[in-house]
Amino acid sequence: ELAKHGQAVKRQAYEVGGTNCCNLEVEIPGTTLADQIVVVGAHYDSVPGSPAANDNASGVAAVLSLARSFSRETTGRTLRFVAFVNEEAPYAHTEQMGSRVYARRCRERGEQVTAMLSLETMGYYSEAPGSQSYPPAVGLVYPSVGNFIAFVGNSRYGRLVRQVVAAFRSSEPFPSEGAALPEIVSSIGRSDHWSFWQEGYPALMVTDTAPFRYPYYHTPEDTVDKIDFEKLARVVRGLKGVVTALV
């Protein structure tokens, strides 16, 4: 799909337990600020036994859609779209996590990543009262109805969270919430943005909050009929505005 739009797809290959694993990347070189890089990524692996329609085919679909849109555009900063391998257990938060390998290479090359967006489990929404839950204490200031998209970062990169939420809200009239929380709230680091934090890069997660809303998370019932395509399309349209602002 990435190659269909004239983009050269690069493979970052590495071995895990005798198996060759690959991150997949396309790059749109910047013009005026080419040494500054914005990364938009999603993991394409799944847990065993799950069709993974929401976790994380929804995020991958968003990456593919955005890559297609930007393939025809000129950007000031360099823009990369990346599909990451090995986000799920047992590789999550280890040196074998695909995004960890990728972010470490960025740092080794001295690359200046100015923002990273991890698109993670984005397709499920509900208008039912009490459909949204949270980690302890967090829910005191956020809605109890799971009809919004969330932008989740850590306290260190709260500025990026504010910038992204503002750009999203100016691009698409869709319910959204932003949170820049201390990393002691471990749930905020449950995706590929965590890997970029380890290398000192600003990063956040775009999500429907996964297990805090989605009753089919990591189960055989994570099937395509659970995805709200109209709402997911609106979120992606808003993300197009976010990426435009970042690059």
Salt bridges, closest charged atoms under 4 A:
GLU1 OE2 - LYS4 NZ 2.86
GLU25 OE2 - ARG80 NE 3.81
GLU25 OE2 - ARG105 NH2 3.71
GLU27 OE1 - ARG80 NE 2.76
ASP45 OD1 - HIS43 ND1 2.83
ASP55 OD1 - HIS43 NE2 3.16
ASP55 OD2 - HIS218 NE2 2.90
GLU73 OE2 - LYS240 NZ 3.01
GLU87 OE1 - HIS43 NE2 3.14
GLU88 OE2 - HIS43 NE2 3.93
GLU88 OE1 - HIS218 NE2 3.25
GLU95 OE2 - ARG100 NE 3.71
GLU95 OE1 - ARG104 NH1 2.62
GLU111 OE2 - ARG80 NH2 2.88
GLU111 OE2 - ARG109 NH1 3.70
GLU120 OE1 - HIS43 NE2 3.09
GLU172 OE2 - ARG234 NE 3.11
GLU172 OE1 - ARG237 NE 2.80
GLU199 OE2 - ARG100 NH1 2.61
ASP225 OD2 - LYS226 NZ 3.48
ASP228 OD2 - LYS231 NZ 3.40
